[in-house]
Amino acid sequence: MPSATTRRSAPQLAKTGGGQLLQFFLRGLIVIVPVALTLSIVYWAFEKVDGILRPFVPTRGMGLLLILVLVVSVGWFSSFFLIKRIYRLVDGWLERMPVINFIYASTRDFLEAFAGKKRRFTHAVLVNVLAEEVWLVGFLTDENLEEFKLGEKYVSVYVPQAYNVAGQLYLVKRDRVRPIDHLSSADVMKYAVSGGAVELVTASKPAAAV
């Protein structure tokens, strides 16, 4: 006859086995989902870009290669003095066109903020906006707000939203901003958009002037 200990241990063993299966399942999701999602996004981007020239270039992958070569070539030609002059003329012409100027200028300034000479998302900061003891993770984007007649006491801080491409711009006093000088801006951005789910690695970097 089974002992009381044996009768009690059977449900416990079943419960333990079910818990382990659940842990293995969740661990499998953690391994599979990021890889599958990354591959899906890369494949989608490849298909979209490569498909632009696919009607004219039937070889798979050649369209993407030609577009990359075109982009690099345009970047190289744009470094010449004459091309710079032509670009400034076209740039000024597009900025004076109604409706089109909004789309063109917004796209240009957005790309410049991330990759151009006017990069703005390089100084990560903590900003105090909502309450005295509540701090938001953001990026110092402008230290001269004379256009808004706020003077040197104010700066602009962009706060990205978690799991979203949107964000919020705040014009706040300098004393409500703390520079994050021990973390890279890329790591801070990943931390903000992931809702604080990523692990941060401390890295020495110059402090932002706030």
N, C-alpha and C positions, 0 to 999 in steps of 0.2 A: 504494500500500500504506500502511495507517495506521501512523503512527509509534508507538514505544513510549509516548511521552507521551500520545498520543491514546487508546491502549488502556488506560493506567492511569487516565486522567481519567474514562472512562465510568462505572466503578463508583463513583468518588468523587462524580460528579455525581448518580448515582442515589441514593447514600446521603444526600447533601446535600438533594436534593429530598424524600426520605422524612422526613428530620429536620424540614424546614420544614413539611411536612404535619402531622406529629405536634405541632409547636409550635402551628400554627394550630388544630388540634383541641382541644388543651388550653386554649388561650386562649379558644376558643369555649365550652368547658365553664365556664370561670371567669366568663364574661359571662352565660351562659344559666342555669346552675344556681341562683345566688343569687336572680336575678329570678324564676325559675319557682317556687322554694321559697317565697319571700316572698309571691308572688301566691296560691299554693296555701294557705298558712296563713291569709292574710287572707280568702280565699274560704271556707275551712272555718269560720273563726270567724264570718264573716257569716252563713253558712247555719245554723250552730248557734243563734246568738242570734236571728236573724230567724225561725227556725223555731219558736221557743217560742210565738209568738202567731199563727203562720200559720193554724192551724185556725180562728181567730176573725177574723184580718185577712188576707184573701186577697191584698191588694196587696203585691207584692214590695218589700221594703225598709221598708215601713211598720212592721212589727213591731220592727225594730231601732230605728227612730226613736222609737217609743212607749216602748221600754225605756230608751233614753237619757234621754228626758224624765222618766220615772218615777224613775230614779236621781238625776238632778239635783234633782227635786222633793223626794225624801226627804232629800237632803243639805241642801236649803234649810230644810225644816221642822224638821230635827233641830237647827238652830241656835237655835230658840226655847226659852225657859226651861221651859215646861210639857212640851214634847216631850222635852227632856233628862231631866226627872224620870221620865217614863214609860219612856224608854229605859233608865235606870239600874235601874228596877224589873224590867223584862223581862230585862235583862242579868244581874242578880243571881239571878233566878229560873232562868234557863237554866244558870248556873254551878253551881247546887245540884242539878241533875238528873243522876243517874248516867248514864254512857255519853255522853249528849247533851252534857254539860259539856265532855268532852274534845274532841269534834268542834267545838263552838261556840267554845270558848276558843282552841283551836289556830288555827282559821281567822281569828278576830278578831285575835289577836296577830300572826299572819303578815302580814295586810294592814296593821295598824298599823305594823309594822316597816318596811314599804316606803313607805307613803303617808300614814300618820296623823301625829299630833302626837308619837308616840313612835318616830319613825324611828330605826332602829339601823344601817342599812347606809350610813352617811354618812362614816365614818372608815376609810379604807383603810389597812392596815398590812402589814408583813412580820413573820412570826412564825417563830421558830426552835424546831422541835419534834423532828424526826426525827433530826437529826445536827447537830453543831456548825457546820458550814459549809453547811448546807442550809436555805434559807428558803422559806416558803410564803406565797402571797398570800392575804390574808384581810381581815376587817372586825371592828373593835372593837365588840362588842355590849353589853358590860356592864363597868363599872369598880367595881361594888360587889357582892362575892361573900360578904357576911356570912351569907347563907342557907346557904352551904356551909362556913361556919366557916374560910374561908381568909384572911380579913382583906384589908387594902388592898394587900398585896404581889402579889395575883393579879388577873387580868382574864380575861374570856372573849373568845375570838376565833373567828369562824365562817369556815371555809375552804371555798369552793365548789369543786365538782369540774368538770373540763373536760368539755364536751359532755354534761352531766348536770344534772338539776334538784336532785340531792342535794348534800350537803356534810357537813362534819365540824366539830363544836364542840370546841374545846380550852380548858381552863382552865390558863393558864400564868402564870409570874411576869412582872411588868412589864418587867424588864430583858431579857426574851427577845422583846420586841415593839418594832418600829421604825415610827413613823408615816410614811405616804407623803403628804407635804404639797404635792407639786408636780404631782400628777395628780388629776383628778376621780374621784370614787367610781364614776361610771358607766363611765368608761374602764377603770378597774381591774377592775370586774366583767366587762366584755366581754373583757378580756385573760385573766382567769382562766378563764372558761367556754369560751373558744375555744382554750385550750391555748397561749396566747401567740402566736396567729396574727395578731392585729390590731395595727395601728400605733398607738402611743400618742402623744398630743399633750400636751406639758407645759403645765400651767395653774396659775397661782398660786392657792392656797386656804389658809385657816387650818389650822394644824397641829392634829392630834388630841392631846388631853391623855392621855398614857400614863404 
